[in-house]
């Protein structure tokens, strides 16, 4: 018989998940009576392994063949902690660790994680569970013409929205990313009613500031809209029109580096007062020159993206604390928050200061970080990050959910890894972060989800992938998988985020093929679009899906159950990625696909699913 403890079950640990200082937490361990236990202690450690406390148990009675011991622990400060137990018997004293998903092991295994977050940590509750929509601004919609006389050159516009984005290197071997399709802010504003029809509440824009490239992560001027996108007046109008529809506009904050052709670095002397063009430049100390002027620290070695010293006083004042800082300027112009590009490369002190200023200007502004792993225990450049224990970020991009969903619906996982991933994130993240997680299936940095869901392997050569489109048969299977994946995306806690065009079946592999122009000719009569609209409606109408806690179960046969509960309302979502199966699921069916219902039994075909209101 094993010793029983499962941190994800309130029978063993209550409350579930993270704590705040001063909050009492009860840990209950079941020790087989046959080994004659006499006591149990919880040993709490800091992340560096130093002891942070030892908490002794009390005997809490017998439970069948087990002696039950309860430990009450009250943390006194925020931080990331790890714990294990010391079990005492009549004959020995040994350590108890975690093994696998919910088991224990003596003297070997892993420690359990415990995050204690600041007691005053708050996130924008009004945005919990909102539907989000990500737009690559050059590739969404165009209205009218923009004055491009100040646009950094060279650049050229495609003649047709059907063109494939340029991907081949030029004669010097460089992929310049200077081809454009002409999407602009006025075009986005013109399509807000379309976004409203999908239930979108938050529009996240990839960079819109002046830059040379089409992706605009090489910022040239933080306080100027790129000429091809329009003007600040166009941005203010977009925000005004969005707010009238109860939508929020979130900007991409690219603060770990600038562009080499920026006002601040000015590699080519186009502006006159940059770090390279003027040795006395006020921006000189922003950059790390190993040997002036052409040997400097650049983002991942990309010379067009010189890194900045984020903690430089002048830079912090310009981005954050100044009266008309970048943050202040665009919030006052109508922005409702920022997504921080490569948050792992921004010092925690920089993020904390940015958050303080953001919330000072607008307490309901949203701050999202780009983090690809579990953000609760992330180590970046040898430093443990304090995104949550330091109360820094409202939310992060939820790549763990994305990978878990795709692995499950493509049959690479029988449901076990999906369950483990979702419940681990739910346990490690504060609930106020969990409800704001950016849950996406595609982004500008990844292949389109539809292409990833094809049953046929992708072509190996990039030239072949550029123009590749699935066969009719493969597309039909990929579309069914996408519906299953989107169903999971919309019933899990967080904010389901649709990458522009996924809702009408856009294909495309890696950058830049995932960044094609939106196919507006596919909107009319799109059954996939109708499906996304219905998903959004169902989510909007359910408080359990918006605010509820989560519990995931699986039979490890290709089926998962997701239970969400809020107050006296609860729903159960079930999805079958395996062979057709009969499932007992009493309750009122709110939404279903590829499901046949008879009395209290639902027959789900492969990729079939149902959402049921518990009664």
N, C-alpha and C positions, 0 to 999 in steps of 0.2 A: 504493500500500500504506500502511495506517495503522500507527502505533505501537500496540503491544498492551499493555494493562494492564487488569485487572478485579479490583477489590478483593474481590469476592465469590467468587473462584476461588483456591483455595490454590496453584494453579500460579503465580499472580502475587503473592499476599500470604498469608503463613503465619506465625502462625495467623490464622484467620478471626475477624473481630469485634474486640471490645475487648481491651485489654491491661492489665497491672498494672505498676507501676514495677519496673524491673530485668528485665523479660521481653523477651527478644530477639524481634524480628520481622523477617522477610525479605521484601523487596519485589523482584520481578523484572520488568523491563521489556524487551520485545522490540522492537528498533529495526530497520527495514529496512536490510539491508547496503548497498543501493544509494545511501543518502544519506551513506555514509561516517561513521558515528558513531564518536566517540572517547571518550565518557564520558557519565555520567548522575549527577545528584545529586537527592536528595529534600530538599525545603525544607519544614520544619515551622513552622507559625505558631500563635500563640495566637489565641483567638477575636476579638481586637481587631485582628488583622493584623500584630502584632509578630512578628518572627522568633524562633522558639524553638529553632532548630537547623538545621544543614545537614549532610547525610550523603552522603558520596561513595560511588560504586559501584565495583565491580570487574568487569572483563570476565569473563564466565562461559561463553564459547564461542559457537559458532554453532549455530543451530537452523533448518535449511532456509535460507530467504531472509532470516533475521533474525540480528542480533547480540544476544546476551543479556547484560544487565547486572543485577547483583544488589547491592542496598543492604541493609545490616543496621542496624537502628535499635533502640536500647534506651532507652525513656523513663525519666526520673529522678524524675518526680512525677505525681500524678494531675492530670487536667484534660481539658478539651475542646479538641482541636487540629484543625487542617486542614492538608492538605499538597498539594503539586503537585511536578512534576519539572522540572529544568532539563536539557535535552538538548544536548550539545555535538557538533558535527560538524566536519569539516575546514574548513568555510566559515562556520559560524554557531553561535549559542547562542540557544536559544528555550525558552519555558515550555510545559509539557504539562499540560493540564487534562482533567477528566472531561467527557464529552458523552453525554447520554442515559443509558441503562441500563448499558451495559458498554463504551462506546466512549471514545475519546480525541480531543482536538483541540489544535492548536497555537495558543497565544497567546489563546485564548478558551474560555470554558466555566466549569465550577464546580470547586471544590477538593474533594478527598475528605475525609471526616470520619474522625477517629480519637479514640475515647474511651479514656482511661486511668483506671481506677477504683482506689480504695484496695486495697492488697494484702490487708487484713484484712476486706474486705467479705464478709459471709456472709448468706444468707437461709435460712429454714427448709426444709431439704431434704425433711423428712418430708411436706411439703405439696405438693411438686412434682407438677404434673399432676392435682391433686385436682379432683373435680367440685364445683362451687359452686352455691348456690341463693340467690337474692335474694328477700327477703320484705318487702313493704310491710305493716307489722304490723297496721294497722287492717283490712286487707282479705283476710286469709288464713284464719283459723279462730278460732272462739270456743268456749270451754268455761267454763261457769258464769257467774257475774255478778261484776263488780268494784264496789268501793265508789267511787262517783263524787262523793261529797259535796265533795271538794276540787278537782274539775275546774274549770278556768277556763271561765267562761260568757261569752256564750251558746254552747251546742252542742246538737245534736240527733242522735238515732240514726235511721237508716233503718228502716222496717218490714220491708223485704224485701231479701235479698242480691241480688236481681235488679235492684234500682233502679240507675239511672244516676247516677253521682256528680254532685253539683251543680256547675254551671259558670257559671251566669248571674250577672252582677253584681247587687248589691242596689240599693236606691233611691239610694244615694250613689255608685254606680258601682264598688263594691269587690267583688271575689270573695273571700269571707271564708274559705273552706276550713274551715268549722266543722261540716261534716256528717260523721258517723261511721257505720260499719257494725258496730262492736263487736268486731272481732277483738282477741284478747288473747294474752298470753304463755302462759297455760295452754293455749289452743287450739293454739299452735305446738308446745308440748311434747307435746300429745296426737297430733300428726301426725308425730312424728319417725320412727316406723316406716315411714310412707309415704315420707318423704324417703330413708330408708335403702334402701328398695326401688328407688329410682332411682340408688342409688350415691353419694348426696350425702355429702361429707366436711366441707364448710364451709358454714355457714348465715350469710349476711350480712343483717343487719337494718337497714332504714332507721331513722331516729331513734326511740328509745323513751323519751327523757327527757320530763319534764313540759313541756308546751307548750299553747298554745291551739289551734293548727291541727291538721288531720288528718295533714299531712305531717311536722309536728314539727321542721321546720328552724328554727323560731322558739323556741329553747330558753328555757324559763322557769326551770328548776332542773336543773343538770347532775348533781346527786346524788340525784335522785328520779325513780322510774319514773312515767310519766304514769298518772293514776288509771284511765283507761279500759283500760289495758293490764295493770294489776295492781299488784303490790308488788315490792319488792326480793327478798322471799322467793320470789315466783313466778319472778323472773329467775334466782336461784340454783338453783332446782329445774330450770329449763330447761337451764341449763349442766350441771348434774349428770347429767340424763337424756341430754343430747347426748354428754357425755364417755363415758358407759357404752356408747354406740353408736359410739365412736371418731369423733365429729363435733366440730367446732370452731364456736364462736359469735363472729362478728365484728360489732362495733358501728360505727355511723356517728358519727364525731367531727366535730361542727360547731363549729369553733373560730375562724372568722373573724368571726363575728357572733353576737349573742344575739337573743332576742325583745324587742320593746319592752315587752311585758307580763311581763318576767322579774323575778326577785328582784333582779337586778343593775341593770337600767335602770328598771323600775317606773314606766312612763309614767302608769298610772292610780292609783298609790298603793295598790296591793293588798297590798304586802308591808311597806312602811314604811321601808325603808333603802336603796332604790335610788338611782341617780345623779340621777334626776329628782325623786323624792319626798323626798329628803334631801340637801341641798347638802353636808352633811358626810359623806356616804356613803363607805364604804371602797372603793366601786366607781366613784367619780366619775372617777378618772383613767383608767379603762378605755376611756372613750368620747371621741370628738372632737366637742365642742360648738363650733360656729362662733358661735352665739348661744343661750345657755341660755334656755329648756329645749327649744325645738322646732326648732332648726336644727342638725342634726348629720349626720355622715357615716353613710350607710346603704348596705347592700349593694345595688349597682346602683340606688341611689336609692329602694329599697323601704323606706318609713318604719317598717314593722313589724320591720325587721331591722337595727338599729343595729350598725355595725361596731365592733370592739374594737381596741385597740392590742395586738397579740399579743406584742410585746416588752416591754410594761409589766411591771416586776418582780413586782408583786402578782398580775397575771393569770397570768404564767408559773408562779408558785408555786402558784396555785390549780389550774391545769390540769395542770401537769407535776411540779414538784419537791417540793411539800409532802408531808409524811408521808401524809396522806390526800387527796392530790390526786385530781382526776377520773380521771386515767389509772390511778393506783394503786388507787383505790377499786373500779373496775369490773373490773380485772384480778384483784384479790383476791376479787371476788365470783364469778369464773368466766369472764369474757370472755377470748378468746384473741387479741385484736388489734383494730385499728381501721382503718376506711376513712376517710381524711381528705377531708371535703367541700371542694370548691374549693381543692385544694392549691396551685394557682397563686397564690392570694391569701394564703397563709401564708408568712412569711419563711423562707428556708432555715435561718437560725439557730434559729427556732422548731421546725422539723421535726427538725433534728439533735438538739436538746435533748430533744424528745419521744421520738425513737427511742432515745436513750441510756437514758432512764428506762424505757421499754417493755422493752428488752432486759435491763436490770438486774433487773427484776422477773420477767420470763419470757423467756429467750433465744430461745425458739421462737415467741414471739408474732409475729403477722403485721401489717405496716403497708403499706396500699395507699393510693395517692393518686389522687384524681379529676383526671385530665389528659386532655384531649380530643385532643391532637395528639401528634406524636413527642416523647416526654418526654426524650429524650437531648439535644436541642438547643433545648428550649423557651425562648422569651423571653417573660417576663410583666412587664407594666408597665415595660418597658425594661431588665429585668434578666435575664441568662442564668441559668437555673435549674441547680442542681447536684444534682438528684435522684439521679443515679448516680455522677457523678464526685466527689460529696461523700459518697457512701455513705449516702444519707438514706432512700430508700424500698425496701421489698422488692419492690414491684409497683405497677402502675398499671392503671387501667381502659383496656382496649385498644380504643378507638374506631377507630383506623386499620384494624384487622382487621375490625371490624364493618362499616364502610363498604365495604371491599374485597369481603367475602363477599357482601353484598347486591347490590352492583353487578354482580358476576359472575353470580349465579344468576338475576338478572332480565334478563340480556342487554345491560346497559349497557356491559359490558366483555367483551372476547373472551378474557380470561384474562391478558392482558399486564399490566394495572394490578394485578391480584390478585398475580401473581408478584412484581412490583416492590415492592409494599407489604410483603408478608410477608418478603421477603429483605432489604429495607432495615431493617425493625424487627429482624430477626435479627442483622444486622450492627451496628446501632447500640446495641442493648441488651446488657448483660452476660448471659451464659448463665444465671446464677443468678436473674436477674430474668425472663428469657424463659420459664422453666419455671413461673413464678408469675403470669404475666399474666392479668388478669381478662378473659377472652374472652367477651363477651356479644353477643347479638343484639337484646335489648330491655333497657330499664331504666325506672325510674320517670320519667326525664327525656325519654324518646323514645317514639315510637309503637310499639305492639306489632308484632313482626316479622311476624306473620301478615297484618296489615292492610297493611303495606308491600309484601308479596309478591303482593297481589292484581293480576291482570292488568288490572283496570278502574281508572280514576283515582278518587281519593277525592272525595267531595262537597266543593264549595268552601266552603259555609257551615258554620260551626261547629255551628249548630243541627241541620243535617242529619247531620253527622259523629257527633253525640252518640249517636244511636240506630241508626246505619247498621250493617248486617250484610251480608256478601257473599252473593251468590247461590250456590246449590249448585254451579254450574259453576265460578264464580270461586274458591270455597272449595277445591274439589278441586285446582285448579292451584296455589293458594297453599300448600296442604298439601304437595304434591310439592316445591315450591320450598323450603319450610321443612325438609323432610327432607334435601334437598341441602345447605342452609345449615348445618343442625345437624351433618351428617356432616363438613363442613369444620371447623366449630367444635371437634369432638371429636378430629380427627386433627392439628390444628395444635398447636404447642407452647404451653403455658400451662394455665390452669385454665378449662375450659368452664363458664360460668355461666349457669344457666337462671333467667329471671325468672318468678316464681311464676305458674303458669297457662299459660305458653307450651306446656308439655308436654301439655296437654289441649285445645289449639286456641283459646285466648282471643283475641278480637279487641279492637281499641281504638286510636283515634288518639292525639293529643297529650294531655298532662296536662289534665284529670283522667281522660280516657277510658281511658288505659292503666292506671289504678289501680282497676279494678272489683274486686268481691269474687270470690274463687276459687269456681269452679263445681264443687263436690264431686259434683254429680249427673253430671258428665261422666267421672268417674274409672273407674267400672265399665265394662269392655269397650272402653276407649279404645285404638284401634290406634296412635294417635300416641304415647300414653304407653308402650305396649309397645315401640315403636320407640326411644324415649329410653332405656328400661331396657336394651335390647340394646346400644345405642351405649355406654352407660356400662360395661356388662360387658366389651365388647370392649376398651375403653380400659384398664380396670382390669387386664385380663389381659396387656397388652402393655407391656413395659418400654421398648420403642422409642418408643411413643406417650407414655409418661410422662416419660422422661428423655432421649430421643434428640435429636440435632441435626436440622436440617431443610434440605431442598433442594427448591425448587419449580421445575418446568418447565412450559412450555405450548407448544402448537402454534399458538396464537393463533386457533384455530378453535372456541373454546368448550370446550376440554378442558384440564384441569390435572392434573399429577402431583405428588404430595407424597411425598417420600422421607424417612423417619425412621430413623435408625440409632443403636443403643446397644450398644457392645461388639461381640459377634459376631451380634447380632440386628438385622434390618432389615425394614421393611415399606414397601410402596408403596401409596398411596391415589390412585385416579384418579376424577375426576368429569367427566361430560359434560353441559355446559349447552347444547350445540348439537344439531344433528340426530343421529339414530341413527348410530353409528359402530362399526366393528370395531377392537379394540385388542389388540395382542400384549402379554400380561402374564403370563409364566410364574411359577408359584408356587402356594402353597396359599391358596385363598380363605378369608379369615376372616369376611368380612361383605360382603354385596352387596345391591343394590336395583335393580330394573328392569335386570337384567343376565342375559344368556344366555351360558353358558360351554360351550365345546367345545374340548377339548384345551388348547392354549395361547393361545387367542383368546377374548376376551370381547366380546360385542356389547352395547353400552350404549345404551339408549334415552335420549331427552332427560330430564335430571335423574336419570339412572342413575349408579351409582357402585359401586366395589368396593375392598375393602382386601385386599391380598395379602401373605402372608408370603413373603419372598424365600427361595429355595432355591438 
